[in-house]
Amino acid sequence: MVQTNPSKKKSTFLLSEGILSEMKEVISARGIRSQNALVEEALRDYISRFKRELRRRQYLEASKDPLFLSDIQEIEKAFKRADAETAGMLR
């Protein structure tokens, strides 16, 4: 969840000179307001990709879990009539 006015906390990192040089190029080319803004944007993207990959692995694991699959079948059976009624309304 993104806060509208998130509190900021100072943190220090050691980065290679090459990365810092490339950061400046990206900041200039993309019109980003600061190194802090670029680092925050990059970390948000990285964290988002990490979480998406984690969910993908969890879904894959769940797809092999007999208890989970049984629960899904029970739910589908319980809603079969309602799903059929809704499908008929959409025609």
Contacts in CASP RR format, 6 or more apart in sequence:
PFRMAT RR
TARGET T0000
AUTHOR 0000-0000-0000
METHOD contacts of the structure
MODEL  1
MVQTNPSKKKSTFLLSEGILSEMKEVISARGIRSQNALVEEALRDYISRF
KRELRRRQYLEASKDPLFLSDIQEIEKAFKRADAETAGMLR
13 39 0 8 1.000
15 23 0 8 1.000
23 35 0 8 1.000
23 38 0 8 1.000
23 39 0 8 1.000
24 35 0 8 1.000
26 32 0 8 1.000
26 38 0 8 1.000
27 34 0 8 1.000
27 35 0 8 1.000
27 38 0 8 1.000
32 38 0 8 1.000
32 41 0 8 1.000
62 68 0 8 1.000
63 69 0 8 1.000
END
